[in-house]
Amino acid sequence: MSHVQQAIEYARANYERFVQELSQFVAIPSVSTDEEYNDKTLQAAHWAAEHLRKIGVEHVAVMDTGGHPIVAGDYIKKPGAPTVLIYGHYDVQPVDPIELWETPPFEATLKGDYMFARGTSDMKGQVMATLNAVEAVMKTGEFPVNLKFLLEGEEEVGSRNMELFLQKYAEQFKADFCLNPDAGAISADEPTITFGLRGLAYFEVHVWGPSQDLHSGLFGGTVHNPAQALAELIAGMHDQNGTVTLPGFYDSVRAVTEQERAATAKLPTTPESYIEQTGAPALWGEKEYTPALRVSARPTLEVNGILSGWTGAGAKTVLPARAMAKISCRLVPDQDPEEVHRQMVKYMESHAPKTIQWEVKALHGSPWAITDVNTKGVRALDAAMQSVWGKAPLYRREGGSIGVVAMLQSICGVESGLVGGGLPDDNIHSPNERMHLPTWRKNMDAFIHFFFNMN
């Protein structure tokens, strides 16, 4: 029996333990966006570090970043062989609204082919699939490549300390290729390699008028309501076609090529599939682009949340003093988060009425990234997926943002292969997040093949 097959048999024999270990990992509420969970996020870092040590990784360290730490380690046993950097993140999104969860969000619940819990798909499940593959290869023979590990706790807050960290430790994390399982697949039957990611610019827009909340009967109609003013400003950020109206927003956007249109047209995503996945009554957006292009190759502006006035039970007739909206822009080549911040400020300067005051706060941003699909690492992933699924993977640009990909490119010179077992209906960032276990198992097998293909 070949080493590859021995490793796959090891993974299958230890599957139940792997499920139990993932259940332990997702039970730690490592919500990086909320300071209340700082201790739990640190606990998740130490859990990941201890797991690395347990499977045989060396020089494991929990490294300070000024925020949530990086978990690092290596396994350098083969001089002259390629080095693969394995990336992952152990932090998760908040669970709100908690009342919509059908199972406890930090208690792994198995239902049929799925495990439900926050972090199962994004991305503790993907981290563990990779580490399980590493363990299976380590325990059954000589590892075919050298390994480095970079597990962060701030991906869900824009990897805000990653750039300075990598600049300081660039040599430590240089590698021939980065395996990043923080992307997903188009479907359980369609293995997928993601070669492009959108960037992100995230803002809070604050509007205020009177010094305090006012009685709407005594002052309504004579004091401009900040909630209304903010709603009108937000409404003006798109035209009737769904095109963003911030001044200069599209000036640096690369045009979608005919080749890219043709490649995207081969994907099995259709307008009907988006409606089925989302439950929306109809789709919306720039009519000159297909839905698949709108969510991958075109920039967007989305309202993530609005807060103002009285939102409790019953009636309270106030004219609120303040209103706030959280707004994210997904960016494409060659947009820059800082420039988009300036464009947002210019929009407010041109459109905000004199009856209010306002401020735009830039919370965080991350750059877009494009991976060279001709690298040895991508070819190794392609062959690995064909070995497991029996078909060639699809290639796509992803609508989400993973800031570390561009940082590894620019600081460490490392290209990333973006794969993973996350599926479009996994409810990531939403209640009832889940992971499809059969796809999880296939990805373990594919990662095992990948390591041997890289040698």
C-alpha positions, 0 to 999 in steps of 0.5 A: 500500500502506498504512503498516500493510501496509508494516510487516507486509511489512517484518516478514515480510521480516526474519523470519529476522533476527528469529529470529537476534536472539532466539536471541542474546538467549536465549543470555544466561543472565540468571537474576535469582534467582542472584547467580552470574548477575549479570554475565550479567543485566547483559549482557542489559540492555546487549544490550537497550539496544543493540538499542533503539538499533539500531532507532532508539529515542532516549535509551536508558539503563541505569538503576540500581535498586539491583538489576538495572537498568532499560533505558529509552528513548523515541521522542517524535516526534508532539506531541499523539498518545497515548503508549504505554509498552512494558513487558518483562523481560529476566530469566529463571527458573533452569533446574533441574532441568537433567537434564530439558532435552532441549536446551541451555537457553541455546541456541536450538533450532528444532524444527518450529514451536517455538524451545526455550530458557529465556526464549523464552516468558517473556519474551524472545520477547515482548519481541522480538515487540514491538520487531520490530513497533516496528522494522517501523513505524519503518522504513516511515514515520512512527510513529503514536504516541509511545513509551516503554520500560521493560524490567526485570531483576527480574520473576522476583524480584517486581520488588523494586526497581520500586516505589521506582524508579517513585516516583522516576521517575514522570513519565518513565514516565507514558503513555496506555497500557502495552502489556505482552506478559508474558501469554499466550493460551489457545491458538494459535487463541484471541487473549486479553486478560488484564484481571486478575492475581493478587498474590503473597506468597512465604515461607520457613518454617524449622523447627529442633529439635536443634543438629545432625543426629542418629543416627536410631537413637539419637534417633528417637522421642524428638526431634521430627523437624523434617522431620516437624513441617514436613510436618505443618504444611504438611499443615494449611494446607489442609482436605480441600476444598483451602481454605486454613486460614490464619486470616482468609485469605479475610476480604478476598477479593471474592466471584466474581460471577455475571457473572464465572462466566458470562464464565469459562464461555465460555473453552475451558478445561475440566477435561479440558484442564487434565489434558491440559496438566499430565499430572496424573492428576486435578484437585484444589481447591475443588469449588464453583469451576471449575478456570478460576476456581480459577486466576484468581479464587481465592487459593491456597497452594502449596509450591514446594520443601522442603529437609531432611536427606539427599537424596543417593544411598544411605542416611544415617540421620539425624534432620535438625536443620532443615527449610525450605519455600518457600511462595507464595500467589497473591492476589486482590482485596482481599488484601494481601501483608503481611496474608497474612504476618501470617496465616501467622505466626498459623497457625504460632503456633497450630499449631507444636508446642513441640518445635520452633522456627520462623521465617517469612521474607517474601521478596517480595510483589506486588499484584493488578491489574484493568485497565479493559477499556473503555480506548482501549488495550484496545479498540485491542488488541481490534481489532488481534487481530480484524484478525490472527486474524479473530475477537474475543479472549477476555477472562480473569483470569490466575492469575499475578502481574506486580507492575509492572501494579499499580505503574504504575496506582497510581504513574503512573496508567497502565492496562496491556493484557496480551497475548502469544504465550505458550501454556499448554504452553510449559513456562515456569519448567520444563525445555524452555521453548519458544515457538510461532513461528507465534503469535509472528509473529501477535503481531508483526502484531497489535502493528503494527495496535495502534500504528495503532489507538491514534492 
